Amino acid sequence: MPNSIMRAFIAAALCTVTNAETYKVDASGVDKIFWGIGGLSGGGATSRLLVDYQEPQRSQVLDYLFKPNFGANLQILKVEIGGDSLSGDGTEPSHMHSKDDYDVTRGYEWWLMVEAKKRNPSIKLYGLPWAFPGWVGDDPQTGKSSGSPFTYPNQTAGYITKWVKGAKTTYGLDIDYLGIWNERSSSAPYAASLKQTLADEGFSNIKLVARDGGADICTDLKKDPSYNKSIDIIGLHYPSDYANYSECDSLEKPVWASEESSSYDDYNGAACWLRVITSHYVLQSMTSSIMWNLVGSYYHGTNWYASSMMTANQPWSGHIGNLEVAYATAHITQFTKIGWKYLKNGLGSGKLINGGYYTTFVSEDMKDFSIVIVKISHEHAACTRPGLPYEAVENEVANISISENMKAPGEMFVWRSNFEAEKKYVFEKQPNVVISDNMIRDIDISVGDVITISTVSTASKGTYTKQPSQPRFPLPYNDTFNDVKESQEARYCADQIGSFQVTDKVMKQMVPELPIGWADHGSNGPVTLIGMKEWQDIHIQIDVKLPFESASGCVATRSNQMWSNAIAFCVSTEGVWNLTYEGPPQSQVYKSRPISTGNVTKPGIGKWFTLGLMTINNTASIFYNKELIHSNISIRNFDNGFAAFGCGGWYSAEFDNLFIEEAGNNWQPTEPCKQPGIGTRVTTRPCVSNGLTSSDMKFVLSSDYQIIHNDSGLCVTASSAVEGSSLSLQECDFGNPLQAFLQDYTLIRNTVKPITLQNTTLRLVGSPTTVVVSSSTPTKTWGTWSYFPNTLQLRNTFDTSTTLGYPRCLSTCN
């Protein structure tokens, strides 16, 4: 190399050298208590399918979450106190359906708390109601409903205390924290009554959290000293680091992010989670964060699919999904304990000079400490909620000056993740760092990094061999309910309205009156779901027994979560049948969306009869007592959804002998297109249904916002960043803005969302003939999409759209 070129090269290299910023860690900065990192099971029914896993996979999931020095190593487990009403992804059963009923064996939260404590006896337990059984708000003398859990505060306090007592007497569990009512109103008289009732029953150690929602609770507490005295901890949901919480701080109570993240569990979800945990302390002095939700064990097609610490929603295959968020959590939980303390900003915590955050935790005896460094770029730092202002983030080199009062050893242990590099990794052990002259020197901190530097030596990354993914629900399927434990839900059934449990080997709807709801305040009749959102052509059959006149039993196909859209077949005790585009209204008046109606022989009260419904393409056939009573009823061909069964109101309808099978000829996968290659144009075509798919419409949404054709490994690429540019498959090129299609990586799996080409306002716009990037959506086109993870389809609809008709999928067919 000529000398002149060499000199120019050296000069250019020197220009890129940046002086390392030095960050101080000093024990004189000891600050607030660290209250721990947790996960939330509930809100609702988010752990429903986990209990249906077989061993050893079920225990493996629990190890990843709770086992010390293995995976997430959670320090708090927050659970829903079931209230018989929809609370997110389903209904969780109450321990008291009525005031004379009491059963603490229902549901799975008890089991989950026992398993968590078995693995980690020091884990803290936190209970919170989303809904309440209706009787809690009823006048104790007249029975008249008030619709509020706070009208009769002593009654509600007694109800919650019985849950606490059941945890102790039946399972040996000590509850550490209780909330008031998730994201709904709070009440000073109720808080005082609950505090006193708990004390009277020997539970005065339990701390009350309020209000598991907005910061307006701080204003209420500030105004009412007696109310303030009842509350121990301020629990905020999805708090913004850029809001003003000075009123909460002035109360001098711990302030927690008692529900946080709600983000999909890939590398972006991990990045959001670690960013928000650290920024919450640095910017707002919040000292605990609890992720909703703990484990995504619920069907795609209910709310907030896989917005979780990990996913386990295939009990029939034993497959365990993404673990990035669980391992990311270990960066803090495996190097701290509840009761450690933070070091103040400037003395161990703070903002990094080139964007990002760092926090230091010190043990109570000051013998151990852990430093956590997080540097995440804006496009990967945002959780689903709240919004996040833009902040520039760049690589940097840092020194850490460790004061002598920290009594640091000669070396410290290092674990590292990077969620944004082309080759990503999570929670990997690195060489120890040497401390020389009380300094750790030249730490390379890259965008996407999470780095833990600690005196704690016990961390490890546990792993189990995964079972292959088999997302298709297995058909044919039948269940006599004979093997289900008393008081439990039937296998794979997911209650959405009402609460169903097996009693005397039959499945029974248990809720006797309208609950005090969180999300659903009395829509359609009780329903439980099973299967896949992609289903269209199935036959469902079940035996039904009704308790009194005017009651009705129903089956449905193509149902959405609340069967507000479904093909539903109902028969009443009077022998009147209705086929409708929704589940049964509680009014029993079928006027809004009828398809057909008629009469059969009256089934009678307290007698078993059999309902059957078959939908194939654009026809429905209905069966009564296993005999065909009407065939080829014309229906729409563009609905899809779960199988479902239920009843028309709050009564004890019974069900037995569930059977589901494939119907029609649309159950064989087809491959109508040639294998794509570089340059293949991206188009759309009608989606393959019934949980099947075709190689031309299988795409993966990467955490880098690439859309990768699954079978070829090629990336969807815009021809240019110009209005109307077409799309084709090209070699994947990390960092290429023409391959970066930004979207809400969580919500796109739960509804339709726009997909925008990076650095532009151009959206992915589809039509029956082509896909382009455009800022407009002309007639007969669409500019929003939904991702179906079970079939890897990018669809133009999530729920039924009468405007768009039959769903279309991104495809490489030409």
N, C-alpha and C positions, 0 to 999 in steps of 0.2 A: 504494500500500500504506500503510495507517495506520501512524503512527510506532510505536505500541505493538506491532503485529505485526512491524514491521521490527526493533525492538529484540529481540523474542523470537527472531526468526530468526537474528540475528547472535549472540545468546547461545548458541543451540543449536549453531551452527556452530563457535563457539569451543570449546565443550565437547568436540568431536570431535577437536580438534587434539592430536596427541601429540608430545612432545619427541622429536626425532630422536636415536637412539642413535649414538654415534660408535665405529667400529671401527678399530683401529690396524693399520697395515702398516709394519713396521720390519725393516730388513735385519739387525739384530742378532739376530733370531730364526731365522736360517738353521738348518735342522734336517736331516731325513733325505733321502736321495736318492729322487727320483721315478723308478720303474722302468718306468712306461709303462702304457698301456691296451691291452688286446688282445681278440681273438676266437678261439674254439675251433672248429675243424673236426674233427668226430669225436665219438665217444661216443654213438652211432656212426652212420656213414654219413649224416651230416647234410647233406653237400654233394653227395650222390649224383646228383641230377637236374640240378645246375648244369652238369656237363660235357656234358649232352645239349642244352643251349641252342645255338641257332645265333647266328652273329654278325649284327649288332653287339651284341645284347642280352647275350650272355655277357660280353663285355668291359665293357659298361656296369655289370653287377653288380660286377665286379672293381674298376672305378673308384670306385664308391660306397663300397667297403670300404677300398681301399688307396691310391688316388691322393692325393697330398698336396694339401691345401687344396681339396678337392672335396666329400668326404662324411665318412665316419667317420675317414679318415686314420689307420688303426690303426697302433700302434707295436709290437705283438707279434702274431705268428700262431702259435697253438698247434695242433698237429695230432695225430691219433691215429696211433700205430705199429700198423698193422693186425695182428690176431691170429687171424683166421679164425673168430671167434665173435661172437655178438650182443653189442653194446655200447651199445644204446639204441634207435636207429631202424633198425638193420641191422648187417650184418657188413662189416668192411673186410678186404681180403685181406692176408695176411702176405707179406713178401718172401722167406720161407723156409717153404713148406708142410711140408717135411721137412728133415732135416739135410743131405741131399745136393742140395737144391733152392735156387736163388738167382736171383731175378728182381726187379730194382728198377724195372721198368716197369709193374708191376701197380698198379691203383687210380688215384686222382686227387689224393692229397695231394702227391705230387711236383710235379705240374703246378700245383697251387694255390700251393705255396711259390715256384715259379719265377715265376709271374705276380705274386705279391705283391712279390717282390724286384725284378722288372722295373719296377714302378711306384714302389716306395720302397726303394732299396738299403739304407737304414739300419734297416729293420724287423728285429726280432729273431725267431728261429725256435726253437720249443720242441716237443719230441717227447715223447709219453707213451703207453705201452701200456695198453690196457684188458684185453686177453686175450693169450694166448700160444699158438702151435701146440703140440700135445701133446708133440712130441718134445723140447721144451726141458726138460720134467720127467722125461724117460726116462733110466734108467741108461745111461751111455755104453757099458758092456760088455754088459749083459744085455738092454737095451731095455725093462725093466720100468718101468711108469709110476709116478711118485710123485704126480702131480696137482698139483705145486707148481713155480713157476718158481725157487724159492730152494733146492731140494734140491741142485742142482748149479750153484752160483753162477757158476763160470767159464764154463759152457756158455751160460747166459742172458746173461752179460756179453758173450760173443763174438757172440751173436745180435743184441743191440742195437747193438753196435759196428759190425757189418756194415751195419746200417741207416744209421748215421751216415756210414760210409765210402761207401756207395752214393750218399747225398745229395751228397757232395763230389765223388767221381770221375765220376759220371754227369751230375750237374746243376750242379756248381759251387756247391753250397749249403753254407754253414757253419752248423751247428746250434749255438745258443747255450746252450740249456737242455735237460735231460733229466729226466723224472720216473721214479719207481720202478714203481708199479703203481696205476692209478687206483682210489682209494677202497677198496683192499683192503690186505692186510698189507704190511709192509716188512721189510727184513732188513739187519742190519749187515754180515754177510759178503758179501752180494751188493753192497751199496753200495760197499764197499771194493774188491771185485773189478772192478766196473764202472769205478770211478775209475781203477784201475791199468791196466785193459785199454785204456781210452780214451787214457790217457797214453802207453802203449806204441805205440799206433797214430798218435800225433801230435795227439791231440785233448784235451790237458790244459787247454785254455781253457774247455771246456764245464763249466757249473755244474750241479750236481745239486740237484733240488728234491724235498723229501720232506714229507708222503707223498701229496700230492694227495688229502687226505681230512680226518680229524679232528685235533684238537690233541693227541691222545695221543702223537703222534710226538715232541712236545717233551719229554714225560716220558722217553721212551726215549732221546733224545739226551742229556738231562741225566744219565742214569744211566751212559751208555757214552761216554767221551771219544773213543775211536777211531771209533765210529759218528758222533759229532758232527763229527769232523774231515772225514769224507767228504761231509757235506751242507753246501751253500752257502746254500740258501734254504728257508724254511719255507713250504709251500704248503697253505693251508687252503681247504676247500670250503664255501661258504655260511656263512661265520663270522658269528656274532651280534655286533653291536656292544655287546651287554649281557652277554656272557660274560666270564670271567676268563682272559686269555691271558698272565698275568704270567710263567708259566714259559717260554712262547715268547719273550717279550721279553727274558728274562734270558739267552738264548743269544746275543744281540747279532748276530743275522742278520736280513736283510730278511724281513719277514712279508708274504706276498701273499694276496689272495683269488684263488687260482689257478683257481677255477671259481666263477662268480657269475651271478646273475639267473635263468636258466631261465624267463623270463617272456615272455608274448605280446607281439609287436612293434607294439603300438599306442601311443597317448599314455600309457597307464598303464605299459606296459613301459619307455617312455622316462623317465617320472617315477621309477620304481623304480630304474632304472640310474644316473641322475645323483645321486639321493639316496644310494644305497649307496656309490658311489665317494667322495663327499665325507665321508659320515659315517664310513667306514672309517678315514680318516686322523684326523679330529677326535676320534673316540672310542676308536680302537684303534691309531693310528699305523701302519696298513697302507699300503703304498706302491705297490701295483699291484693292478689288478682285471682279470680276464679273463672275458669273457662266454661262457657256453655258451647258445646256440651261434652260430657266425659267420653262417651263412645257412641259412634254413629251406628247403632243397632236398630235401624228402622228402614222402612221401604223408601226407595226413590219414588217420588210422586206424592209423599207427604211433605210437610214443610221443612225447609232448611236441610236438605240432604247433605250428609257427611260434613256438617259444620261442627267439627268435633276434634278431639285430641287424637283419635284413631277411629278406624272403621271396622266393624264386624257385623255384616248384614247378610251373610250367606250361611246360616246354620246348617243347611242341607249339604254344603260342600266342606265346611270347616275352614273356609278361606278367611284370612285376616288381612285387611287392607293396609293403607298407608300408615307408616310409623314415624314420618318426619317430625310431626308436632310433638309426639310423645318423647322422642329422643331429644328434641330441642329443649323441652321443659327440663330435662336433666341438667342442662347447663347451670341451672340455679338450684334445683331441689336436691341434687346429689352432693352439693357443696355447702349447704346451709341447713339450719334447723330453726323451727319456730322458736322465738325467743332471742335469736341473734339480733344484732342491731345494725342499722345502716350507718355509714359515715356520711357526714353532711356534704353538700355540694362544695367543691373546692378543696375538700380534705379527704376525698376518696370517691366521690360521686360527682357527676356533672355532665356537660355537653362536650363532645369532642370538637376540636377546632374546625375540622373539615366535615362536620355533620356526623350525627350518631350520639350515643350515650354510653356512660359507664357508671356502674354502681359497685360499692364495696360493702360486704357484710362481715361483721366480726362476731365471734362467739362470745357467750356471756362471760367466760373466764379469760377472754382476750388471748387465748392460746392459738386460735385458728382464725384465718380470714380468707375470703374469696373475692376476687375482682372479676366482674362480668362486663365485657365490652361488646357493644352491639352497633353495627354500622350497616344500615339498610337503606337502599335508594327509595325514592318516593313511589315509584311504580310497584314496588314490592312491599313497602312498609305499611300501607293502608289495610286496616281490617275492614270488614263489610260495613261496620258502623262504629263511630261517627265518621264524618268526613275528616280528611287530613290536609292541612295547608301544605303547599309545596315547600320543600327544603332541599337545597343543593347538598349532595353528599359525594365526597371524593376520597380516594385512597390517601392514607397518610402513614407516616412513621412516627412512633411515639416512644417516649421513655416514661417509666414510672418510678418516681422517687418515693421510697418507703422509709418513713421516719423510724428512728431507733426505738420509739415507744411501741412499735408494732411487733418487735422481737422476731423479725422474719428469719427463717432458716436460710441456709446457703443456696438452696434450690426450691423451686415451687413446681407443682404439677400443672400441665396445660392440656386443655381439651378445646377442639375447634370445629366449627361448622362453616360452610359457605353455601348460602341459598341462592346465589345469583351467578356464580361462575358457570362456564360452559359445562365443566365436569363438577357437578355439585356433590357435596358430601355433608353428613350430619353426625355430630358428636364423635369425632375421631381423636384418639389419644395422640399427642404430639410429644416431642422431646421436652424434658424439663428445662425450665429457664434458670439461669444462674443469676443470683443476686450478688452484685459486686459493688462495694462502697454504697450500700443501701440503695442500689439502683438496678432496675431491669431496663436494659438498653435496646433500642432499635427494634421495636415490635412493629412488624409490618401489618397494618390493618387495612384490608381490602374491602371495597364495597361488597356487601353480602355477608360479611364475616360476623360470627359470634364467637368470642374467645373467653374462656374461663381460665383464670390463673389462680391457683388455690394451694393452701397448705394441706388440704384434705386429700388423703391418699387412697380412699376406698372406692372411688368412682369406677364404674365399669359399664360396658354396653352389652346387655344381654340380648340373646337372639334365639329364636326357634325356627326350625324348618317350616316354611309356609306350605299349606295345601293349595293346589291350583284353583284359580278362580273359575266358578261355574255359575254365572249370574242368573241363568234361566231357572225359574221356579220349576221344580220337578212335577211333571204330569204323566199319567193320571195321579190324582191325590185323593185319599180318603182318610177320614178320622171318625172313629166311633166314640171318642172321648173317654174310652174305658181306662186308658192308661194315664190320664191326667190326674195330678194330685188334687185333692179336694181344695176348693177355694182359689184355684189358679186359672189363668186363661188357657185356652186350648193352644196347642202348638201352632206357631206361625200366624195366629190370628191377632190383629191389631185393632183394638177398640178405638173408635173415633168419637162416637156419641154414645153416652151410657156406659155401663160397665158390665161385662159378661164374665161369668166364672163357671167352672164345672162343679156341679153339686149332684151327688148321687149318680155320677157317670153320665149326666146330660149337661149341656151348656145352657146357662140361664141368664137372662138380663136381670140385673140386681137393683137398679136405681129406681126408687119408688116415686120420686117427684123431681121437678126441675131443679137442678143444682144451682148454686150461686156461682155463675160461670166466670171464667177469665176471658175466653175468646168466643165461646158459643153460648148464646143466651136463649136457646130454644128454637132451633131451626127445624130440621127434620127429625124423624124418630131415631131411636138408638140403632147403631150400626157397627159392625166389625168388618175389617177388610182382610183380604188374603191374596197373594199372588204378585202380579206385575202391572205397572202402569201401561205397559205396551200391549197388553192383551186386548184382543177383539173377538176372536172366534172360539168361544168356550161353551161348555155345558156345565151348569152347576145344579146340584140337587141336594135337598136337605129335608129332614123331618121336622115338623113344627107342632107345638102344642100351645094353645092360647088360654088365658085364665078366665075371661069373661066376655060377655056380649060386646060387640063393636070393636074388639081388638083385631089386629091384623098382623100377619107374618109375611115376610118379604125375602126375595132373593134378587140379586142384581149382577149384571155384567157391565163392563166398560165404565166402572164407577170412578169418580174422582174421590178425593180424601173424605169429603163430607156428604157424599152421594147427592150433592146439589146438581150434579150432572151424571146420569147413569141410565142404563136400560134396566128398569126395576119392575118386577112382577110381584104384586101383593094380593093376598086373599084374606078376606075378613071372616069372622065367625058366622056372618050372615050369608056367606057364599058369594059375595061380590068380589070380582077380580078386576084389577086395574094394571095396565101396562103403561108406564110413563117414562119420561126423560129425566126423572129425578126420583130420589127416595121418597118414602111416605111423609107428607106433611103431618105435623102433630095434630092439626085440626081435622085430619082424616078427610078433608075436602080436596078431591083430585081435579082441580080446575086449571091449574097453571100450564102444565105441559103434558097433556094426555096423548097417548098413542092409540090405545084401544081399551075397551071395557066389556064385561059380560058377567055371567053367573055360572056357578057350579053348585053341586050338592053341598049344603051347609056342612062344614067340617065339625061343628059342635064345639062346646066348651069343655076343655080338659081332655080332649081326645087328639091323638096323633094323626097328622096328615102329611103328605109329601108334596113339596113344591119343586118344580124344575123349570129352568130357563135355558134356552140355547140361542145364541146369536151367531150368525154366519153372514159375513159381508153386510148386505142390506136387508136381511130378513131375521125375524125372531120367531121362535116356536116356544109355546108354553105347555107345561105338563102339570097335572094335578093327580095325586095318588098314582104317579108313574104312568099315567095314560095321557097321550097327546090330546089336548083339547083345542088347540089352534096352531096352525103352522103357516109359515111364509107371511107373517105380518110384516108389512113394509116399515123399515126403520132407516135412519141415516147410516151411511157406511163410513163416516169419518170420526166417530167417537172411539175412544180407547180407554182402558182403565182396569181396575181391580175387579175381582169377584167379591161379592159382599152379601151379607145377610143380616136381618134385623127385624124390627117391629115398628109399629106406628105410634108408640107412646111409652110412658113411664110405667110399665107393668112387667110382670115376671113371665114373659114369653120364654118357652123352652125350645131347644134345638138339639138334634141328634143326627148321626150318620151323614156327615158332610161328604160330598163327592164332587170332584171337579175333573173334567177331562177336555182334551182337544176336540174341536168340532170343525167340520169342513175340510177343505183341501189346502188351506193356506198355512200349512205347518212344515213344509219342506223348504229348506233354504235354496235360493236360486242365485246363479251367478251369470247374469245376462250380458256382462260387459267384458271386454278384453282387459288383460292386466295393464294398468297404467304405467307410464314411464315419464321421463323428463319431458316437459312440454305439454303433457296431457291437460286439456282444458277442464276447468272445474265448473260443474253445472248443478242442476237439481233434478230429482225425480221422485215419484211417490215412495214414501218410506215403506220398507218391508215391515210387516206387523207381527204381532204375537210374541214379541221377545226374540224374534229371529233378526238376522241382518245379512247383509251382503258385503263382500269385500270392497266394493266401490264406494260404500257409504260409511266405512269405518274410519273415524278420525280420532286423534288424541289431542286434547288441549293441553299444551305444556305450560309449566309455570313461567316460561319465558315468553308466553303469549304467541307461540307458534302453533299453527294448526297442522298437525302431522298426519299424513295418510298412513294408517296403521300398517297395512301389508307391504307397501313399497318403501316406507321410511322417508318419503319425499315430503316437502313442505309446500303448503298453499302459499303462492307468491303473487302479489299484485304486479302487473306489467309496468306500472309507474304510479306515482302519487298524484295522478291527474284524474279529474272527474270522468267517470265512465270507464276507467281502466278495467280490463278483464283479469281473470285469475287463472293460474295454471300451476301444475306441480313442478318444482325445481329442487335441486339439491339443497338440503337444509344448510343455512349459512347463519351461524350464531351472531346476533347483533345486527343483522340486515333489517332495516326498518320496513322494507317491503314485505317482510315475513312476520312482522310483529302486529298482531291483531288484538288490541286491548279490549278487555271486557271485565265485568265484575265476575271474578273467577268462582265466587260462591253462588251468587244469585242466578247465574246463567244455567245452573243445574236445577233451579227451583221455579223458574218462570222464564219468560222471554225477555232478552236484554239486547241492546245494540252491541255490535262488534265494530270497533273503530281502528282504522289503519294508523299506526303510530305517527305522531307529529303532524297529523292532519285532522280535518273534521269529516273525512270520508268514511262512510259506514259500509259494511258488507250488505249489499242489497240483492235479494234474490227474486227470480221470476220463474215461471215454468220452463223457460228456455235457457236462462243464463244466470251468472252471478257476476256482479261488478262492484267496484267501490264507488260510492256516490253520496252526495249530500242531500239527495231527494229520494222520495219513494213514490213513483208514479202509480197510477191505478194498476191493480193486479200484480203488484210487487210487494215485498215486505222488507223491513229494515231491522227486524229483531229476530233472535234465534234462541233456542233452548237446547242444552246438551243433555242427552240421555246416556248416562254412563254404563248402563247394563248392556247396551247394544252399540255403543260408541257412535251414535247418530247425532248429528247436528241438525235439529228440526226447526221448522218455521212456526211450530205451535208447541205449547206445553199442555194446556187444557184445550178442550174443543173450541174451535173457532168456526162459527157459521159463515164468516166472511171468507176465510181462506179455504174452508172445506177440508178435504183429505190432506193430512200432513205431508209435506215434502221435505226431503233430506238433501243435504250437500252430497254431491256424488261426482265420481270421475267418469260416469257413463257419457258417451258422446254419440 
